[in-house]
Amino acid sequence: MTAELVRGQNHPLPETRLEIRVSAGHPVLAGAALGDERGRVAGAEWIAHPGAPSLPGVDVPPGAAADHRLAVDLDAVPDTVHRVSVLLALTDGAVRFGALAAPFVAVTGPDGTEIVSYTITGLDTESAVVALELYRRQGAWKVRAMGQGYAGGLAALLGDQGLERPGDLAASILAAVAPERERPAEAPAPRVPQAERVHQPAAPVQDPTPPSVPDPTAPSGQDPTPPSIGGGPVDYSHPRRRTASAAEPAPAPEPRQAPPVPVAGDATGWSMDERLYNQVWGMFEDLARTAAAYRSACDFAESRLDRELDETLTDYRARADGANDAARAAARARRDELVERARAVLERDLAQLAAESEVVEPALPAAYARWDNPVWHAYRVPDEEPMAIRLGDLHLPERTDLRIPMLVRLPLERGLWVDSGRGHSEAAGLLDEVELRRLALDCAVAHAARLLAAHPADGFTVHLIDPAGAGAAALAPLVETGAAAPPARGAAGVSAVLEQLTERVDLLQMALRGGAADALPPGLDTARQLLIVHDFPHGFDDRAVTRLRYLADEGPSVGVHLLMVAAREDAAAYGPLLDPLWRSLLRLTPVPDDHLADPWVGHAWSYEPPLLPPGSGILRQVLAQVAAARHEKPF
């Protein structure tokens, strides 16, 4: 099945011999740049273009045309090459991509099977674009949809690749296709892309490192401003509305207007839930990109200021006449101007994301919605589980009131850990230990209620372990509504529950590995299981701890999940023995904390727990409906 990528998305490549097909609807030249781990190209000899169409592992077409096919053999590229960038450039200086149909790029295998496709939308005044990037990561190759355009044309693109004298190189490449410019382009068959969420981030983000900044030592004739400053706004319109037919004359470019009003569910997907999930994920990516671009621009401005100040200090001849003071003031003014421009772009993108959030949040289904959303008052037990559930909110310091739902895919791939310890959170330090532990258990109950509400009546079962009975009040909504059985108490109760679930995991794993899933005992509960453990390690002996670790490691693969409510310092007596347990769980907190870091751009995201409104009875109301539906379900 073909994966349709959006800007910034990546996808693994199952093949190393590939063909890259380009359909632009207008004559373009196609090329490829072979770069190192940082994406820098060593020299002009590492650019495959119509004048030099062949490099080790890469062959590009020798001329300009509306359709291209590039041959790539990733096994044949040198070991020093870690990135292969596919470049497209218009050969007519009077034409811009914004006036043409959106270019379409597809990566196929040797048998012609399409692996991924990407429609490059959101371009305006750009005349050159990095379409795709094939990159090597831990010995495996992936493809990333880039869509990074350059209003400065091919010269600006080559300069961003780290090449010296990019203007001369661009002129020589364009000269090689000069005879081709007058050749009429053959119109390709029209292809209507699926409606998808379109983003014009400030700059593409390299995974997993932050965006690179331009070389501060670039010649003075080049604009040292990072690409992020010149990026367009986040675009919420469908490419279907803007894509012109390649067979029709391109309309004249119109003045840029305000972006259209965002629409809930304006993303790809087979159902509204899937479209909303993809839209929320797109909002997360957009916020990560725009914040990364802003921080990168500020870092570049500061580094350039430091370099210019150092240069003024080394010029001893200018000290006598006061020229140093003027030079320092001018350097600071340039820094301030660059930061202000970056801030303006950031504020523009944040405002558009905030407008989208205001539209999307009320439209979310119960599994994705906050507890104060009116959708919960119309809750009904679903017939099938959703794609994901909401475990809280995420935000960045650039705008703390812009919160992105933290959606986690179902079924859970790892257990959850609600940390009842103080850790390094300032908010946790303001609470006493008893209050913090109560909040942690309340959060765990809210997570369990949401999981129960997201599954069909017979699709999810909750087990409780509370050895000392200290959590009886917080666990009451689960027990009193009949959504869960009373918690296990004491060491004997802990051992019995862990033994039951461990045997279940063993039985299911043996059945699946032996291909005998239909031979399971007829009375076996087929629902997914959630074990809530409170007050760990009280009531746990060494055997119980071993079983708990086994459930955390092996349980998720067969539908047995763990929800720990514990403070790591309480189990300090076990030393490093429990380190694998804590690392295997997704750590959540009962108070706001900035402990979550995404591996994509490395931001430290602040997490907000999903607390219920004070005095709200919605939790018991939802749990009562789940319990009633379970009793009414015929078995």
C-alpha positions as CSV (number, residue, x, y, z in Angstrom):
1,M,0.0,0.0,0.0
2,T,1.4,3.4,-1.0
3,A,2.1,5.8,1.8
4,E,1.1,9.4,1.0
5,L,3.5,11.6,2.8
6,V,3.0,15.2,4.1
7,R,5.8,17.7,4.6
8,G,8.3,16.5,7.1
9,Q,7.0,13.0,7.4
10,N,9.4,10.0,6.9
11,H,8.9,6.4,5.9
12,P,11.2,3.4,5.8
13,L,12.5,2.1,2.5
14,P,12.1,-1.6,2.0
15,E,14.3,-1.6,-1.2
16,T,17.6,0.0,-2.0
17,R,17.2,0.0,-5.8
18,L,14.6,2.7,-6.4
19,E,13.1,4.8,-9.1
20,I,12.0,8.3,-8.3
21,R,9.2,9.6,-10.6
22,V,8.5,13.3,-11.0
23,S,5.5,14.9,-12.6
24,A,5.6,18.7,-12.6
25,G,3.3,19.8,-15.4
26,H,6.0,22.2,-16.6
27,P,9.6,21.7,-17.7
28,V,11.9,21.4,-14.7
29,L,15.4,20.1,-14.3
30,A,15.9,17.3,-11.8
31,G,19.1,16.6,-9.9
32,A,20.4,15.0,-6.8
33,A,22.8,16.1,-4.1
34,L,24.9,13.6,-2.1
35,G,25.6,14.8,1.4
36,D,27.3,13.7,4.6
37,E,25.6,13.0,8.0
38,R,25.0,16.8,8.4
39,G,23.6,17.2,4.9
40,R,26.6,19.2,3.7
41,V,27.7,18.5,0.1
42,A,31.5,18.3,-0.2
43,G,31.7,19.9,-3.6
44,A,30.1,20.4,-7.0
45,E,31.3,17.0,-8.1
46,W,28.7,15.5,-5.7
47,I,25.8,17.1,-7.5
48,A,24.1,15.0,-10.2
49,H,22.5,17.3,-12.8
50,P,21.8,17.4,-16.5
51,G,25.4,18.4,-17.3
52,A,26.8,15.6,-15.2
53,P,23.9,13.1,-14.9
54,S,25.7,10.1,-13.3
55,L,27.2,9.6,-9.9
56,P,27.9,6.4,-8.0
57,G,24.4,5.0,-7.3
58,V,22.5,7.9,-8.8
59,D,21.4,8.7,-12.4
60,V,19.4,11.8,-13.3
61,P,17.8,12.8,-16.6
62,P,20.0,14.8,-19.0
63,G,17.5,17.6,-19.8
64,A,14.5,19.6,-18.6
65,A,11.1,18.1,-19.0
66,A,7.7,17.9,-17.3
67,D,8.2,14.3,-16.3
68,H,11.4,12.7,-15.0
69,R,12.6,9.3,-13.8
70,L,15.7,9.2,-11.5
71,A,17.4,5.8,-10.9
72,V,18.9,5.3,-7.4
73,D,20.9,2.4,-6.1
74,L,21.5,3.1,-2.4
75,D,23.9,0.1,-2.1
76,A,26.2,1.7,-4.7
77,V,26.5,5.1,-3.1
78,P,29.8,5.7,-1.2
79,D,29.9,5.0,2.5
80,T,30.5,8.6,3.2
81,V,27.2,9.6,1.7
82,H,24.3,9.6,4.2
83,R,21.8,11.8,2.4
84,V,20.6,11.9,-1.1
85,S,18.5,15.0,-1.8
86,V,16.2,15.1,-4.9
87,L,16.3,18.6,-6.4
88,L,13.8,20.3,-8.8
89,A,14.3,23.7,-10.4
90,L,12.4,25.7,-13.0
91,T,14.5,26.7,-16.0
92,D,12.5,29.8,-17.0
93,G,13.3,32.7,-14.7
94,A,9.9,34.3,-15.2
95,V,8.0,31.3,-13.8
96,R,7.4,30.3,-10.2
97,F,6.0,27.1,-8.7
98,G,3.1,29.0,-7.1
99,A,1.7,29.7,-10.6
100,L,1.8,26.0,-11.6
101,A,0.2,22.7,-10.6
102,A,1.8,21.2,-7.5
103,P,4.7,18.9,-8.4
104,F,4.1,15.2,-7.6
105,V,6.9,12.9,-6.6
106,A,6.7,9.1,-6.1
107,V,9.3,6.5,-5.0
108,T,8.9,3.1,-6.5
109,G,10.6,-0.3,-6.2
110,P,12.5,-2.1,-9.0
111,D,9.2,-3.8,-10.0
112,G,7.4,-0.4,-10.3
113,T,5.4,-0.8,-7.0
114,E,4.9,2.6,-5.5
115,I,6.3,2.9,-2.0
116,V,5.6,6.5,-1.1
117,S,4.2,9.6,-2.9
118,Y,4.3,13.2,-2.1
119,T,2.5,16.2,-3.5
120,I,4.6,19.3,-3.0
121,T,2.0,21.9,-2.0
122,G,2.3,25.3,-0.4
123,L,4.9,26.8,-2.8
124,D,4.5,30.4,-3.9
125,T,7.4,32.5,-5.2
126,E,9.9,29.6,-5.1
127,S,11.6,28.5,-8.3
128,A,13.7,25.6,-6.8
129,V,12.8,23.0,-4.3
130,V,14.3,20.1,-2.4
131,A,11.5,17.6,-3.0
132,L,12.7,14.4,-1.1
133,E,15.5,13.3,1.0
134,L,16.8,9.7,1.2
135,Y,18.8,9.3,4.4
136,R,20.7,6.6,6.2
137,R,19.9,6.0,9.8
138,Q,21.5,3.2,11.9
139,G,22.3,1.2,8.7
140,A,18.8,1.5,7.2
141,W,17.5,3.9,4.6
142,K,14.4,6.1,4.9
143,V,12.7,8.8,2.8
144,R,11.5,12.1,4.1
145,A,9.2,14.5,2.3
146,M,11.0,17.9,2.4
147,G,9.2,20.4,0.1
148,Q,11.7,23.1,1.0
149,G,11.4,25.8,-1.6
150,Y,13.8,28.7,-2.5
151,A,12.7,32.0,-3.9
152,G,16.3,32.7,-4.8
153,G,16.2,29.8,-7.2
154,L,18.8,27.1,-7.9
155,A,21.6,29.3,-6.6
156,A,20.0,29.7,-3.2
157,L,19.3,26.0,-3.0
158,L,22.9,25.0,-3.8
159,G,24.2,27.6,-1.4
160,D,22.1,26.0,1.4
161,Q,23.7,22.7,0.5
162,G,27.0,24.1,1.6
163,L,28.6,24.6,-1.8
164,E,31.0,27.4,-2.7
165,R,30.2,29.8,-5.5
166,P,26.6,28.5,-5.9
167,G,25.7,31.2,-8.4
168,D,28.3,30.0,-10.9
169,L,27.4,26.4,-10.4
170,A,23.7,27.2,-10.9
171,A,24.5,29.1,-14.1
172,S,26.4,26.2,-15.5
173,I,23.6,23.7,-14.7
174,L,21.0,25.9,-16.3
175,A,23.3,26.5,-19.3
176,A,23.4,22.7,-19.8
177,V,19.6,22.6,-20.3
178,A,19.3,25.8,-22.3
179,P,18.5,24.0,-25.6
180,E,15.8,22.1,-23.8
181,R,13.9,25.2,-22.6
182,E,12.2,25.7,-25.9
183,R,10.9,22.2,-26.1
184,P,7.2,21.9,-25.5
185,A,6.4,19.9,-22.4
186,E,4.2,16.8,-22.8
187,A,1.2,17.1,-20.4
188,P,1.1,14.2,-18.0
189,A,-2.2,12.5,-17.1
190,P,-3.9,14.5,-14.4
191,R,-3.6,13.1,-10.9
192,V,-5.9,14.4,-8.2
193,P,-4.2,14.0,-4.8
194,Q,-6.3,13.0,-1.8
195,A,-7.4,15.8,0.5
196,E,-4.6,16.2,3.0
197,R,-3.4,18.5,5.6
198,V,-0.9,20.9,4.1
199,H,1.7,22.7,6.1
200,Q,4.2,25.3,5.2
201,P,6.5,25.1,8.1
202,A,9.1,27.8,8.7
203,A,11.9,25.3,7.9
204,P,12.2,21.5,7.5
205,V,13.3,19.8,10.7
206,Q,16.1,17.2,10.5
207,D,15.2,14.0,12.5
208,P,16.3,13.7,15.3
209,T,18.5,16.8,15.4
210,P,17.3,20.4,15.4
211,P,17.2,22.4,12.1
212,S,20.6,23.4,10.8
213,V,21.5,27.1,10.6
214,P,23.3,28.6,7.6
215,D,27.0,28.9,7.5
216,P,28.0,32.2,9.3
217,T,31.0,32.4,7.1
218,A,28.9,32.7,3.9
219,P,30.1,35.3,1.4
220,S,28.6,38.8,2.1
221,G,26.7,38.6,-1.2
222,Q,24.4,35.9,0.2
223,D,21.7,36.5,2.6
224,P,22.8,35.0,6.0
225,T,19.3,34.8,7.3
226,P,18.2,31.1,8.0
227,P,15.6,29.6,5.6
228,S,13.1,29.8,8.5
229,I,12.8,33.6,8.3
230,G,11.7,33.4,4.7
231,G,9.2,30.5,5.1
232,G,5.6,30.9,4.3
233,P,2.8,30.7,6.8
234,V,1.1,27.4,7.9
235,D,-1.4,26.7,5.1
236,Y,-4.6,24.9,6.0
237,S,-6.2,24.6,2.6
238,H,-6.6,21.4,0.6
239,P,-4.3,20.9,-2.4
240,R,-7.4,19.8,-4.3
241,R,-8.7,23.4,-4.2
242,R,-5.4,24.9,-5.5
243,T,-4.0,22.3,-7.9
244,A,-4.4,23.4,-11.5
245,S,-4.6,20.9,-14.3
246,A,-1.3,20.5,-16.1
247,A,-3.0,20.6,-19.5
248,E,-4.5,24.1,-18.8
249,P,-2.6,27.3,-19.0
250,A,-1.3,28.4,-15.5
251,P,-3.2,31.3,-14.0
252,A,-1.4,34.5,-13.1
253,P,-0.3,34.5,-9.5
254,E,-2.7,36.4,-7.3
255,P,-1.8,38.6,-4.3
256,R,-1.4,36.5,-1.1
257,Q,-4.4,36.7,1.1
258,A,-5.1,35.7,4.6
259,P,-5.0,31.9,5.1
260,P,-8.4,30.3,5.0
261,V,-10.3,29.4,8.2
262,P,-9.1,26.0,9.5
263,V,-11.6,23.2,9.4
264,A,-11.9,20.3,11.9
265,G,-11.1,17.0,10.2
266,D,-9.2,18.7,7.4
267,A,-6.7,15.8,7.0
268,T,-6.3,12.4,5.3
269,G,-8.1,9.4,6.7
270,W,-10.9,6.9,6.1
271,S,-13.0,8.1,9.0
272,M,-13.5,11.3,10.9
273,D,-11.7,9.9,13.9
274,E,-8.7,9.1,11.8
275,R,-8.8,12.5,10.1
276,L,-8.9,14.3,13.5
277,Y,-6.1,12.1,14.8
278,N,-3.9,13.0,11.8
279,Q,-4.9,16.7,12.2
280,V,-3.9,16.7,15.8
281,W,-0.6,15.0,15.0
282,G,-0.1,17.6,12.2
283,M,-0.6,20.4,14.8
284,F,2.0,18.8,17.0
285,E,4.5,18.7,14.1
286,D,3.7,22.3,13.1
287,L,4.3,23.6,16.6
288,A,7.5,21.6,16.9
289,R,8.7,23.0,13.5
290,T,7.9,26.6,14.1
291,A,9.4,26.6,17.6
292,A,12.6,24.9,16.3
293,A,12.9,27.4,13.4
294,Y,12.5,30.3,15.8
295,R,15.1,28.9,18.3
296,S,17.4,28.2,15.4
297,A,17.1,31.7,14.1
298,C,17.8,33.2,17.6
299,D,20.8,31.0,18.1
300,F,22.1,32.0,14.7
301,A,21.6,35.7,15.5
302,E,23.5,35.3,18.8
303,S,26.4,33.4,17.2
304,R,26.6,36.0,14.4
305,L,26.7,38.8,17.0
306,D,29.4,37.1,18.9
307,R,31.5,36.7,15.8
308,E,31.1,40.3,14.7
309,L,31.9,41.6,18.2
310,D,35.1,39.5,18.2
311,E,36.0,41.0,14.9
312,T,35.6,44.5,16.3
313,L,37.9,43.7,19.2
314,T,40.7,42.4,17.0
315,D,40.7,45.7,14.9
316,Y,43.0,47.7,17.2
317,R,43.2,50.6,14.6
318,A,39.5,51.4,15.1
319,R,39.8,51.9,18.8
320,A,41.1,55.4,18.7
321,D,38.4,57.0,16.6
322,G,35.4,55.2,18.2
323,A,34.6,53.1,15.2
324,N,34.5,50.0,17.4
325,D,31.5,51.4,19.3
326,A,29.6,52.1,16.1
327,A,30.4,48.6,14.8
328,R,29.2,47.0,18.0
329,A,26.0,49.0,17.9
330,A,25.4,48.0,14.3
331,A,26.0,44.3,15.1
332,R,23.5,44.4,18.0
333,A,21.0,46.2,15.7
334,R,21.3,43.4,13.1
335,R,20.9,40.8,15.8
336,D,17.8,42.6,17.1
337,E,16.3,42.9,13.6
338,L,16.8,39.2,12.9
339,V,15.3,38.2,16.2
340,E,12.3,40.5,15.6
341,R,11.7,39.0,12.1
342,A,11.9,35.5,13.6
343,R,9.5,36.4,16.3
344,A,7.1,37.9,13.8
345,V,7.1,34.6,11.9
346,L,6.6,32.7,15.1
347,E,3.7,34.8,16.3
348,R,2.0,34.4,12.9
349,D,2.3,30.6,12.9
350,L,1.3,30.4,16.5
351,A,-1.8,32.5,15.9
352,Q,-2.8,30.2,13.0
353,L,-2.3,27.1,15.1
354,A,-4.3,28.7,18.0
355,A,-7.1,29.4,15.5
356,E,-7.0,25.7,14.4
357,S,-7.0,24.5,18.0
358,E,-10.2,26.5,18.7
359,V,-11.9,24.8,15.8
360,V,-10.6,21.2,16.4
361,E,-10.9,21.0,20.2
362,P,-14.8,21.1,20.3
363,A,-15.0,18.6,17.4
364,L,-13.0,15.9,19.0
365,P,-14.7,12.6,19.9
366,A,-14.8,11.5,23.6
367,A,-11.6,9.4,23.4
368,Y,-9.7,12.5,22.2
369,A,-11.5,15.2,24.2
370,R,-10.8,16.8,27.5
371,W,-13.0,15.9,30.5
372,D,-14.8,19.3,30.3
373,N,-15.8,18.8,26.7
374,P,-19.7,18.5,26.3
375,V,-19.2,15.4,24.2
376,W,-18.9,13.4,27.4
377,H,-22.4,14.2,28.4
378,A,-23.6,12.4,25.3
379,Y,-21.3,9.5,25.8
380,R,-22.3,6.0,24.6
381,V,-20.3,2.8,24.9
382,P,-18.6,2.3,21.5
383,D,-18.9,-0.7,19.3
384,E,-15.1,-0.6,18.4
385,E,-12.1,1.0,19.9
386,P,-10.7,4.3,18.5
387,M,-7.3,4.9,17.1
388,A,-6.0,6.6,20.2
389,I,-6.8,8.1,23.6
390,R,-5.9,11.4,25.2
391,L,-3.6,11.1,28.1
392,G,-3.1,14.9,28.7
393,D,-2.0,18.0,26.9
394,L,1.4,19.2,25.6
395,H,2.7,22.8,25.2
396,L,6.0,24.7,24.6
397,P,7.2,27.8,26.4
398,E,6.8,29.9,23.3
399,R,3.0,29.9,23.9
400,T,1.8,28.1,27.0
401,D,-1.9,28.6,26.3
402,L,-1.6,26.7,23.0
403,R,-2.1,23.1,24.1
404,I,-1.9,20.1,21.8
405,P,-3.8,16.9,22.8
406,M,-1.4,14.1,23.8
407,L,-2.9,11.2,21.8
408,V,-1.4,7.7,22.4
409,R,-2.2,5.0,19.9
410,L,-4.3,2.0,20.9
411,P,-3.5,-0.7,21.8
412,L,-0.9,0.6,24.2
413,E,2.6,-0.4,23.2
414,R,4.0,0.1,26.7
415,G,2.7,0.5,30.2
416,L,2.0,3.8,32.0
417,W,3.6,5.1,35.2
418,V,2.0,8.0,37.1
419,D,4.9,9.3,39.2
420,S,3.8,10.2,42.7
421,G,7.3,11.4,43.7
422,R,8.5,14.9,43.8
423,G,11.1,14.5,41.0
424,H,12.3,17.8,39.7
425,S,8.9,19.5,39.1
426,E,8.4,22.9,40.7
427,A,4.7,22.2,40.9
428,A,5.2,19.0,42.8
429,G,7.5,20.8,45.3
430,L,4.6,23.0,46.3
431,L,2.4,20.1,47.5
432,D,2.9,17.9,50.5
433,E,3.6,14.2,50.0
434,V,0.0,13.0,50.9
435,E,-1.6,15.5,48.5
436,L,0.8,14.6,45.7
437,R,0.1,10.8,46.1
438,R,-3.6,11.5,46.1
439,L,-3.4,13.5,42.9
440,A,-1.3,10.7,41.3
441,L,-4.0,8.1,42.1
442,D,-6.8,10.4,40.9
443,C,-4.9,10.8,37.6
444,A,-4.5,7.0,37.3
445,V,-8.2,6.5,37.8
446,A,-9.0,9.1,35.2
447,H,-6.7,7.3,32.7
448,A,-8.3,3.9,33.5
449,A,-11.8,5.4,33.1
450,R,-10.9,6.8,29.7
451,L,-9.5,3.4,28.6
452,L,-12.7,1.7,29.8
453,A,-14.8,4.3,28.0
454,A,-12.8,3.9,24.7
455,H,-13.4,0.1,24.4
456,P,-16.5,-1.9,23.7
457,A,-18.4,-3.3,26.7
458,D,-16.6,-6.6,26.8
459,G,-13.3,-5.3,25.4
460,F,-11.4,-4.1,28.5
461,T,-11.0,-5.4,32.1
462,V,-9.4,-3.5,35.0
463,H,-7.6,-5.2,37.9
464,L,-6.6,-3.3,41.1
465,I,-3.8,-3.8,43.6
466,D,-3.9,-1.7,46.7
467,P,-1.9,-3.7,49.3
468,A,-2.5,-1.4,52.3
469,G,-5.9,-0.1,51.3
470,A,-4.6,3.5,51.2
471,G,-6.2,4.3,47.9
472,A,-9.7,3.2,48.7
473,A,-11.3,6.6,48.4
474,A,-9.6,7.4,45.0
475,L,-10.5,3.9,43.6
476,A,-14.1,4.2,44.8
477,P,-15.5,5.4,41.4
478,L,-14.1,2.2,39.7
479,V,-15.3,-0.1,42.4
480,E,-18.7,1.4,43.3
481,T,-19.9,1.7,39.7
482,G,-19.0,-1.9,39.1
483,A,-16.4,-1.0,36.4
484,A,-13.7,-2.9,38.3
485,A,-13.6,-5.6,41.0
486,P,-12.5,-4.6,44.5
487,P,-8.7,-4.2,44.8
488,A,-6.4,-7.0,46.0
489,R,-5.1,-6.4,49.5
490,G,-2.0,-7.7,51.3
491,A,0.8,-9.8,50.1
492,A,-1.4,-12.8,49.3
493,G,-3.8,-10.7,47.2
494,V,-0.9,-9.1,45.3
495,S,0.6,-12.6,44.6
496,A,-2.7,-14.0,43.4
497,V,-3.4,-11.2,40.9
498,L,0.1,-11.3,39.5
499,E,0.1,-15.0,39.2
500,Q,-3.2,-14.9,37.3
501,L,-2.0,-12.3,34.8
502,T,1.4,-13.9,34.4
503,E,-0.2,-17.3,33.5
504,R,-2.5,-15.5,31.0
505,V,0.5,-13.9,29.3
506,D,2.3,-17.3,29.1
507,L,-0.8,-19.0,27.7
508,L,-1.5,-16.4,25.0
509,Q,2.2,-16.2,24.0
510,M,2.4,-19.9,23.6
511,A,-0.8,-20.0,21.5
512,L,0.3,-17.2,19.2
513,R,3.8,-18.5,18.7
514,G,2.5,-22.0,18.0
515,G,-0.2,-20.8,15.7
516,A,-2.9,-22.2,17.9
517,A,-4.9,-19.2,18.8
518,D,-8.2,-21.1,18.2
519,A,-7.2,-23.7,20.8
520,L,-7.4,-21.3,23.8
521,P,-9.7,-22.4,26.7
522,P,-13.3,-21.5,26.0
523,G,-13.8,-19.6,29.2
524,L,-10.7,-17.3,28.7
525,D,-11.6,-13.6,28.9
526,T,-10.6,-12.2,25.5
527,A,-10.7,-8.6,26.7
528,R,-7.6,-6.5,27.1
529,Q,-6.4,-6.3,30.7
530,L,-5.2,-3.3,32.7
531,L,-3.5,-3.8,36.1
532,I,-3.4,-0.7,38.3
533,V,-0.7,-1.0,41.0
534,H,-0.9,1.4,43.9
535,D,1.5,1.9,46.7
536,F,4.4,0.0,45.1
537,P,6.5,-1.7,46.5
538,H,4.5,-2.2,49.7
539,G,3.2,-5.8,49.7
540,F,5.7,-7.0,47.0
541,D,8.2,-9.7,47.7
542,D,11.0,-10.6,45.3
543,R,8.9,-13.1,43.4
544,A,6.1,-10.5,42.9
545,V,8.6,-7.9,41.7
546,T,9.9,-10.4,39.1
547,R,6.4,-11.1,37.9
548,L,5.6,-7.3,37.7
549,R,8.7,-6.8,35.5
550,Y,7.6,-9.7,33.3
551,L,4.2,-8.2,32.8
552,A,5.7,-4.8,31.9
553,D,8.0,-6.4,29.3
554,E,5.8,-9.1,27.8
555,G,2.2,-8.1,28.6
556,P,1.6,-5.4,26.0
557,S,2.2,-7.8,23.1
558,V,-0.8,-10.0,24.2
559,G,-3.1,-7.2,25.6
560,V,-2.0,-7.1,29.3
561,H,-1.1,-3.6,30.3
562,L,0.4,-2.0,33.4
563,L,-0.5,1.3,35.1
564,M,1.9,2.0,38.0
565,V,1.2,4.6,40.6
566,A,4.5,4.9,42.5
567,A,7.4,7.0,43.5
568,R,10.7,5.8,42.3
569,E,12.4,6.8,45.6
570,D,10.1,4.4,47.5
571,A,11.7,1.5,45.7
572,A,15.3,2.7,46.1
573,A,16.1,-0.3,48.2
574,Y,16.0,-2.5,45.0
575,G,18.8,-0.4,43.5
576,P,19.4,-0.7,39.7
577,L,17.2,-3.9,39.6
578,L,14.1,-1.9,38.8
579,D,15.7,0.5,36.3
580,P,14.5,-1.6,33.3
581,L,11.0,-1.4,34.8
582,W,10.9,2.4,35.0
583,R,12.4,2.7,31.6
584,S,9.8,0.4,30.0
585,L,6.9,2.6,31.2
586,L,5.6,5.9,29.8
587,R,6.1,8.3,32.7
588,L,3.2,10.7,33.4
589,T,2.9,13.2,36.3
590,P,-0.1,14.4,38.4
591,V,1.1,18.0,38.1
592,P,2.5,20.0,35.1
593,D,6.0,19.0,34.3
594,D,8.4,19.4,31.3
595,H,9.9,15.9,31.4
596,L,8.7,14.7,27.9
597,A,11.2,15.1,25.1
598,D,10.4,14.2,21.5
599,P,13.2,12.4,19.6
600,W,12.2,14.3,16.5
601,V,13.6,17.8,17.2
602,G,14.5,17.4,20.9
603,H,12.0,19.8,22.4
604,A,11.2,19.5,26.1
605,W,7.4,19.5,26.1
606,S,5.5,20.5,29.2
607,Y,2.9,17.9,30.1
608,E,-0.5,18.8,31.6
609,P,-2.4,15.9,33.3
610,P,-6.1,15.4,32.3
611,L,-7.7,16.5,35.5
612,L,-11.5,16.6,35.9
613,P,-13.3,19.8,36.6
614,P,-13.9,20.4,40.3
615,G,-17.1,18.9,41.5
616,S,-17.8,17.1,38.2
617,G,-19.7,13.9,38.2
618,I,-18.9,12.9,34.6
619,L,-16.4,10.3,35.6
620,R,-18.9,8.3,37.6
621,Q,-21.5,8.8,35.0
622,V,-19.3,7.4,32.2
623,L,-18.1,4.5,34.4
624,A,-21.8,3.6,35.3
625,Q,-22.6,3.5,31.6
626,V,-19.7,1.2,31.0
627,A,-20.7,-1.1,33.8
628,A,-24.3,-1.2,32.7
629,A,-23.4,-2.0,29.1
630,R,-21.2,-4.8,30.4
631,H,-24.0,-6.4,32.3
632,E,-26.4,-6.0,29.4
633,K,-23.9,-7.6,26.9
634,P,-25.0,-11.1,26.0
635,F,-22.3,-13.7,26.5
